[in-house]
């Protein structure tokens, strides 16, 4: 993703209590956000049958490969720092 996307298409990190004050409008911002978002926010976006990360990469970033990788991560049922580490492994820094 070369250009930042518009505010209304940004990924807004939330948890059960709502928005946690972190958003991403580009790949580098997403990486930075994953590094600093509370673990419960990362887990929130993969709750139940949801996969907000996969949906954002597919529909907004239009990166089917990353969307698939997010689906694969969800299947691992990771949480906390293991989830953060796995997300950071698959998302390009640029």
N, C-alpha and C positions, 0 to 999 in steps of 0.2 A: 504494500500500500504506500505509494509514493507521497500522496497528499493527505493532509488531515481531512477528516470528514466533518460535516456540519454538526452543530451541537445537538440537534434533534435526533441524530443517528449515532451519537457517541455511545459507548458502553458505560453505563452508570452502575457502579458497584454498590450493592445493597446487601442487607441481611434481613432477618425477620422484623427488625425495627424500622426499616426503610433505608434511604440513601445514606451511605457512610462518608460522603464528601470526596469521593475519588471517581474520576471518569477517564476514559481513554478515547482519543479521536484519531489515533495513528498506531501503527505497530510498536514503535518505541514507547509511546505512552502506555500502551497495554502492558508491555513488559514491566515498566516502572510501576504501574498500578498493581500488578500481581505481586510484585515484591513488597509493597507496603500495605496492601489491603488486609484487613483482619481475616484470619483463617475462616471464621464463620461466614464471611461474605463469599469467599471462594466456594465454600460448601453450599451456601444458599443457592448459588447459580446452577448447581447440579442436583438440586433436591428432587425427590420423587421421580416423576417421569420428565422433568425439565432438564434441558441442557442449554442454558442461555448463551454460553460461550459458543457452542456449535452453531446455534441459530444466528448469532451476530456475525461470525466469520462467513457463514453461508450467504445470508441475505444482505448484509451491509458491506462487509469487506469483499465479498464475492470470491472467497478463497475456499473452494471445495475441499482441497487437501487438508487445510487446517481445520475445517469443520469436521472432517472425518477423524482427524487426530483427537479432537475434543470428544467425539463420540467414543473413541477407544479409551480415553482417559476415564470417562464416566464409568465404563464397564469394569474398571479396576477397583471401584468403590474406595478410593483413597480419601483421606481427610487430613486436616491440619497441614503441617509442614511437608508431609509426603505429597499431598496434592499440589501445594505451591511449587515444589521442586519439579514435579512432573509437568506442570503447565509451563514452567520456564524452560524446560528441555525442548519442548516442541515449537515454541513460538519464536520466530526469527527476531533478532535484536534490531534489525533495520526495517 
